[in-house]
């Protein structure tokens, strides 16, 4: 097995062998329906996927490196002074949204700007009201913090008409400028890269034999796209069985996740070896249900978050409490990048074109850290801004 470059315990090997036998039996009698959104499980054999597994292991080894140098911009406009920006948050209970907001505040203090955060509360009405309030304040710029700009199309159109630049954080699937919706740029890692490496970690960690639960929020296009990509990548390995796709809206995660996890444990038992969620926060809410069922914190099931890498996720990983890995967004860095992108917009310059690299954090490479960011970004941005 591949976890932290240490051999798997005998008990885990036995459970995975059992999973493989059960998967074979299930394949003989036909597929189950194991998904809350109606997706069929993938019938597979016990043979694994040697070629796919080898590629996955190589990709995971690269992604687990921690000695990643700064690869972002090293030049740009000096700081434009006296600006106020508004960060409209999908919900500040989403650790990724909150972490990026924290980075924006930190960078704004350095560059000398004011920041106001308006919390949309995770509901369409709340987000629309927050965006209306943001536009009414007539700030220099507005951050679309973790929600689909099309859900606030009227407010975004008013901002565009008033010449207020909009910058997204996880607002549309791709990083960089967007024409429809009209965003100066969108700050995010590449969702296809995050999805691919999350699935590859499961393939590598299980040696190509896993029973997987995928957790998503289908109400967010970005999240739904991510989970669809994860499923596609998992399907490349014939030894991986998709047990269930659970659609749990992020605002409902604390109430629904424990119930769903209890049900899944009852249905799948030892066949459930791995989980991947589009956001780490699901595993915070899943932990009580795993604990109540007598599951060990060190797994199985072995859980990976396909974003965001907030401090609580690192704590669970480092203490082996129901999460084994995360593909962390460099949240603080992305907050600094948002401020730098606004500075470029205010100076009439194009977006930087920078996209943060993909990384996998485990107990074996995080060295007890509570976040992950590439080194050198603060020095680079301070130099660009003259601060």
C-alpha positions as CSV (number, residue, x, y, z in Angstrom):
1,X,0.0,0.0,0.0
2,X,1.0,3.6,-0.6
3,X,-0.1,5.5,2.5
4,X,2.8,7.6,3.8
5,X,5.2,5.1,2.3
6,X,4.5,2.6,5.1
7,X,3.2,-0.9,4.8
8,X,-0.5,-1.5,5.6
9,X,-1.4,-3.4,8.7
10,X,-2.4,-7.0,8.3
11,X,-6.0,-6.3,9.4
12,X,-6.4,-3.7,6.7
13,X,-5.0,-6.0,4.1
14,X,-7.5,-8.7,5.2
15,X,-10.4,-6.3,5.0
16,X,-9.4,-5.2,1.5
17,X,-9.1,-8.8,0.4
18,X,-12.5,-9.4,1.8
19,X,-13.7,-6.3,-0.1
20,X,-12.3,-7.8,-3.3
21,X,-14.1,-11.1,-2.7
22,X,-17.4,-9.4,-2.0
23,X,-17.0,-7.2,-5.1
24,X,-16.5,-10.4,-7.2
25,X,-19.6,-11.9,-5.7
26,X,-21.6,-8.8,-6.3
27,X,-20.4,-8.7,-9.9
28,X,-21.7,-12.2,-10.4
29,X,-25.2,-11.4,-9.2
30,X,-25.5,-8.0,-10.8
31,X,-25.1,-4.3,-9.8
32,X,-26.7,-2.8,-6.8
33,X,-28.2,0.7,-6.7
34,X,-26.1,2.4,-4.1
35,X,-26.4,6.1,-4.8
36,X,-28.7,8.8,-3.4
37,X,-28.6,10.5,-6.8
38,X,-29.5,7.4,-8.7
39,X,-26.1,6.5,-10.0
40,X,-25.4,2.8,-10.5
41,X,-22.5,1.1,-8.9
42,X,-19.7,0.0,-11.3
43,X,-19.5,-3.8,-11.4
44,X,-15.8,-4.8,-11.2
45,X,-13.6,-7.8,-10.7
46,X,-10.8,-8.4,-8.2
47,X,-8.0,-7.9,-10.7
48,X,-7.2,-4.3,-9.9
49,X,-5.6,-2.2,-12.6
50,X,-1.8,-2.5,-12.7
51,X,-1.1,0.1,-15.4
52,X,-3.5,2.7,-14.0
53,X,-2.3,2.0,-10.5
54,X,1.4,2.5,-11.6
55,X,0.5,5.9,-13.1
56,X,-1.5,6.8,-10.0
57,X,1.3,6.0,-7.7
58,X,3.8,8.1,-9.7
59,X,1.3,11.1,-9.7
60,X,0.7,10.8,-6.0
61,X,4.4,10.7,-5.2
62,X,4.9,14.0,-7.2
63,X,1.9,15.6,-5.5
64,X,3.1,14.7,-2.0
65,X,6.3,16.7,-2.5
66,X,6.6,19.7,-0.1
67,X,9.6,21.4,-1.6
68,X,7.6,23.3,-4.2
69,X,9.2,26.7,-5.1
70,X,7.1,29.8,-5.9
71,X,5.9,29.6,-9.5
72,X,3.7,32.7,-9.5
73,X,4.2,36.3,-10.7
74,X,7.4,38.1,-9.9
75,X,6.4,41.5,-11.5
76,X,3.4,43.7,-11.8
77,X,2.0,47.1,-10.9
78,X,2.9,48.8,-7.7
79,X,0.2,49.0,-5.0
80,X,-2.8,51.3,-5.9
81,X,-3.8,53.0,-2.7
82,X,-7.0,53.7,-0.9
83,X,-9.3,50.9,-2.1
84,X,-12.1,49.1,-0.5
85,X,-13.2,45.6,-1.6
86,X,-16.1,43.4,-0.5
87,X,-15.9,39.7,-0.1
88,X,-19.3,38.1,-0.7
89,X,-19.1,34.6,0.9
90,X,-21.3,31.7,-0.1
91,X,-21.2,30.7,3.5
92,X,-18.6,31.4,6.1
93,X,-19.3,27.9,7.6
94,X,-17.5,26.6,4.5
95,X,-13.9,26.4,5.7
96,X,-12.5,27.0,2.2
97,X,-14.6,30.2,1.7
98,X,-13.6,31.4,5.1
99,X,-9.9,30.6,4.6
100,X,-9.7,32.5,1.3
101,X,-11.5,35.4,3.1
102,X,-8.8,35.3,5.8
103,X,-6.1,35.5,3.2
104,X,-7.8,38.5,1.5
105,X,-7.9,40.3,4.8
106,X,-4.3,39.6,5.5
107,X,-3.1,40.7,2.1
108,X,-5.3,43.8,2.3
109,X,-3.6,44.9,5.5
110,X,-0.3,44.6,3.7
111,X,-1.3,46.6,0.6
112,X,-3.3,49.1,2.7
113,X,-6.9,48.4,1.6
114,X,-10.1,48.0,3.5
115,X,-12.1,44.7,3.3
116,X,-15.7,44.0,4.2
117,X,-17.0,40.4,4.3
118,X,-20.7,39.8,3.7
119,X,-22.0,36.3,4.5
120,X,-24.6,34.8,2.2
121,X,-25.5,32.1,4.7
122,X,-25.5,29.3,2.1
123,X,-29.0,30.0,0.7
124,X,-29.9,31.4,-2.7
125,X,-31.8,34.2,-1.1
126,X,-29.1,35.0,1.3
127,X,-26.4,35.1,-1.3
128,X,-28.5,37.3,-3.6
129,X,-29.1,39.7,-0.7
130,X,-25.4,39.7,0.2
131,X,-24.5,40.5,-3.4
132,X,-27.1,43.3,-3.6
133,X,-25.6,44.8,-0.5
134,X,-22.1,44.6,-1.9
135,X,-23.1,46.3,-5.1
136,X,-24.9,49.0,-3.2
137,X,-21.7,49.8,-1.3
138,X,-20.0,50.8,-4.6
139,X,-16.7,49.3,-3.6
140,X,-13.6,49.2,-5.8
141,X,-14.0,45.5,-6.3
142,X,-16.2,42.5,-5.3
143,X,-15.1,38.9,-4.6
144,X,-17.5,36.1,-5.6
145,X,-16.6,33.8,-2.8
146,X,-17.5,30.2,-3.6
147,X,-20.8,30.5,-5.4
148,X,-22.1,30.5,-9.0
149,X,-22.2,34.1,-10.4
150,X,-25.2,33.1,-12.5
151,X,-27.2,32.7,-9.3
152,X,-26.7,36.5,-8.8
153,X,-26.8,37.5,-12.5
154,X,-28.8,40.7,-11.9
155,X,-26.4,41.9,-9.2
156,X,-23.4,40.9,-11.2
157,X,-24.7,42.8,-14.2
158,X,-25.2,45.9,-12.1
159,X,-21.6,45.6,-10.9
160,X,-20.3,45.2,-14.4
161,X,-22.4,48.3,-15.5
162,X,-20.9,50.3,-12.7
163,X,-17.3,49.3,-13.7
164,X,-16.8,47.3,-10.5
165,X,-14.4,44.4,-11.3
166,X,-15.5,41.0,-10.1
167,X,-13.0,38.3,-9.1
168,X,-14.2,34.8,-8.3
169,X,-12.9,32.3,-5.8
170,X,-14.1,28.8,-7.0
171,X,-16.8,30.7,-8.8
172,X,-16.6,29.0,-12.2
173,X,-14.9,25.7,-13.1
174,X,-11.7,27.1,-14.7
175,X,-9.1,29.5,-13.4
176,X,-8.4,32.7,-15.1
177,X,-10.6,35.4,-16.8
178,X,-14.2,34.7,-17.7
179,X,-16.4,36.4,-20.3
180,X,-19.7,34.7,-19.4
181,X,-20.1,35.4,-16.5
182,X,-17.9,38.5,-16.7
183,X,-15.1,38.0,-14.2
184,X,-11.7,39.8,-14.3
185,X,-10.4,36.4,-13.2
186,X,-11.3,33.3,-11.2
187,X,-8.9,32.1,-8.5
188,X,-8.8,28.3,-8.0
189,X,-6.8,25.3,-8.6
190,X,-7.8,23.4,-11.8
191,X,-10.7,21.3,-10.8
192,X,-9.8,18.5,-13.2
193,X,-6.4,18.2,-11.6
194,X,-7.9,18.1,-8.0
195,X,-10.4,15.5,-9.1
196,X,-7.8,13.4,-10.9
197,X,-5.3,13.3,-8.0
198,X,-8.0,12.6,-5.4
199,X,-9.1,9.5,-7.4
200,X,-5.5,8.5,-8.1
201,X,-4.8,8.6,-4.4
202,X,-7.6,6.1,-3.8
203,X,-6.4,3.9,-6.6
204,X,-2.8,4.1,-5.3
205,X,-3.7,3.7,-1.6
206,X,-5.8,0.6,-2.3
207,X,-3.4,-0.9,-5.0
208,X,-6.4,-0.6,-7.4
209,X,-8.9,-2.4,-5.2
210,X,-11.4,-0.2,-3.4
211,X,-15.0,0.3,-2.6
212,X,-15.7,4.0,-2.7
213,X,-18.3,6.5,-1.5
214,X,-18.3,9.9,-3.2
215,X,-19.8,12.9,-1.3
216,X,-20.8,16.0,-3.2
217,X,-23.1,19.0,-3.2
218,X,-25.0,18.8,-6.5
219,X,-26.5,22.3,-5.9
220,X,-23.1,23.9,-6.6
221,X,-22.1,23.5,-10.3
222,X,-18.4,23.6,-9.4
223,X,-18.8,20.8,-6.8
224,X,-21.0,18.7,-9.0
225,X,-18.5,19.0,-11.8
226,X,-15.7,18.0,-9.4
227,X,-17.5,14.9,-8.2
228,X,-18.3,13.9,-11.8
229,X,-14.7,14.1,-12.8
230,X,-13.7,12.0,-9.7
231,X,-16.1,9.3,-10.7
232,X,-14.7,9.3,-14.3
233,X,-11.2,8.9,-13.0
234,X,-12.1,6.2,-10.6
235,X,-13.8,4.3,-13.4
236,X,-10.4,4.1,-15.2
237,X,-9.5,1.4,-12.6
238,X,-11.4,-1.9,-13.1
239,X,-10.7,-2.9,-9.5
240,X,-12.5,0.1,-8.0
241,X,-16.2,-0.2,-7.2
242,X,-18.3,2.9,-6.8
243,X,-20.6,2.1,-3.9
244,X,-22.6,5.3,-3.6
245,X,-22.7,9.0,-4.6
246,X,-24.2,11.0,-1.7
247,X,-25.6,14.4,-2.5
248,X,-25.5,16.4,0.7
249,X,-25.8,20.2,0.4
250,X,-23.0,21.9,2.3
251,X,-25.4,24.0,4.5
252,X,-27.0,20.7,5.6
253,X,-23.8,18.8,6.1
254,X,-23.9,18.9,9.9
255,X,-27.4,17.4,10.2
256,X,-27.4,15.0,7.2
257,X,-23.9,13.6,7.1
258,X,-24.0,11.6,10.3
259,X,-27.3,10.0,9.3
260,X,-26.0,9.1,5.8
261,X,-22.7,7.7,7.1
262,X,-24.6,5.5,9.6
263,X,-26.8,4.2,6.8
264,X,-23.8,3.6,4.5
265,X,-21.9,1.7,7.2
266,X,-24.9,-0.5,7.7
267,X,-25.4,-1.2,4.0
268,X,-21.8,-1.7,2.8
269,X,-19.9,-2.7,6.0
270,X,-16.3,-3.9,5.0
271,X,-17.0,-3.3,1.3
272,X,-16.6,0.5,2.1
273,X,-12.8,1.0,2.1
274,X,-12.4,4.6,0.8
275,X,-14.3,7.9,0.6
276,X,-13.7,11.1,-1.3
277,X,-15.7,14.3,-0.6
278,X,-15.6,17.5,-2.6
279,X,-14.9,19.4,0.7
280,X,-13.1,18.3,3.9
281,X,-15.9,19.6,6.1
282,X,-18.0,16.4,5.4
283,X,-15.5,14.3,7.4
284,X,-15.8,16.6,10.4
285,X,-19.5,15.8,10.4
286,X,-18.9,12.1,9.6
287,X,-16.6,11.5,12.5
288,X,-19.2,11.1,15.2
289,X,-21.0,8.5,13.1
290,X,-17.8,6.5,12.4
291,X,-16.9,6.7,16.1
292,X,-20.4,5.5,17.2
293,X,-20.1,2.6,14.9
294,X,-16.8,1.6,16.4
295,X,-14.7,2.4,13.3
296,X,-11.1,3.2,14.0
297,X,-10.0,6.8,13.4
298,X,-7.1,5.5,11.2
299,X,-9.6,3.7,8.9
300,X,-11.0,2.0,6.9
301,X,-12.8,3.7,5.3
302,X,-9.8,5.9,4.4
303,X,-11.1,9.4,3.6
304,X,-9.6,12.0,1.3
305,X,-11.0,15.6,0.9
306,X,-10.8,16.9,-2.7
307,X,-10.5,20.5,-1.3
308,X,-10.1,22.7,0.8
309,X,-7.4,21.8,3.3
310,X,-8.6,23.9,6.2
311,X,-6.9,23.6,9.6
312,X,-9.5,21.2,11.0
313,X,-8.8,18.8,8.1
314,X,-5.1,18.9,8.9
315,X,-5.9,18.2,12.6
316,X,-8.0,15.2,11.6
317,X,-5.2,13.9,9.3
318,X,-2.4,14.5,11.7
319,X,-4.2,12.8,14.6
320,X,-5.6,10.0,12.4
321,X,-9.2,10.8,13.2
322,X,-11.4,9.7,10.2
323,X,-9.4,11.5,7.5
324,X,-6.3,10.2,5.8
325,X,-5.5,12.9,3.2
326,X,-6.6,16.2,1.6
327,X,-5.9,18.0,-1.6
328,X,-5.6,21.4,0.0
329,X,-6.2,24.7,-1.6
330,X,-3.5,27.1,-0.6
331,X,-6.1,29.3,0.9
332,X,-4.0,32.1,2.3
333,X,-2.0,32.3,-0.9
334,X,-5.2,32.5,-2.9
335,X,-6.4,35.4,-0.7
336,X,-3.2,37.2,-1.5
337,X,-3.6,36.4,-5.2
338,X,-7.1,37.9,-5.2
339,X,-5.7,41.1,-3.8
340,X,-2.9,41.1,-6.4
341,X,-5.4,40.5,-9.2
342,X,-7.6,43.4,-8.1
343,X,-4.5,45.6,-8.0
344,X,-3.8,44.6,-11.6
345,X,-7.4,45.4,-12.5
346,X,-7.2,48.8,-10.9
347,X,-4.0,49.6,-12.7
348,X,-5.5,48.6,-16.1
349,X,-3.3,45.5,-16.4
350,X,-4.4,42.0,-17.4
351,X,-4.8,39.1,-14.9
352,X,-1.6,37.4,-13.8
353,X,-2.5,33.9,-15.2
354,X,-1.2,32.2,-12.1
355,X,-2.8,28.9,-11.0
356,X,-1.5,27.2,-7.7
357,X,-0.1,23.7,-8.0
358,X,-1.8,20.5,-6.8
359,X,-0.6,19.0,-3.5
360,X,-1.6,16.1,-1.4
361,X,-1.2,16.5,2.4
362,X,-1.0,13.4,4.7
363,X,0.2,12.8,8.2
364,X,3.5,11.7,6.6
365,X,4.3,14.9,4.9
366,X,2.5,17.7,6.7
367,X,4.8,17.6,9.7
368,X,2.0,18.7,12.0
369,X,1.2,21.8,9.9
370,X,-2.4,23.2,9.9
371,X,-2.3,24.6,6.4
372,X,-0.4,24.3,3.2
373,X,0.9,27.1,1.0
374,X,3.8,27.2,-1.5
375,X,6.7,29.1,-0.1
376,X,7.8,32.5,-1.3
377,X,4.4,34.1,-2.3
378,X,4.3,36.8,0.4
379,X,7.8,38.0,-0.4
380,X,7.0,38.0,-4.1
381,X,3.7,40.0,-3.7
382,X,5.3,42.4,-1.3
383,X,8.0,43.1,-3.8
384,X,5.5,43.6,-6.6
385,X,3.4,46.0,-4.6
386,X,6.4,47.9,-3.1
387,X,5.3,46.9,0.4
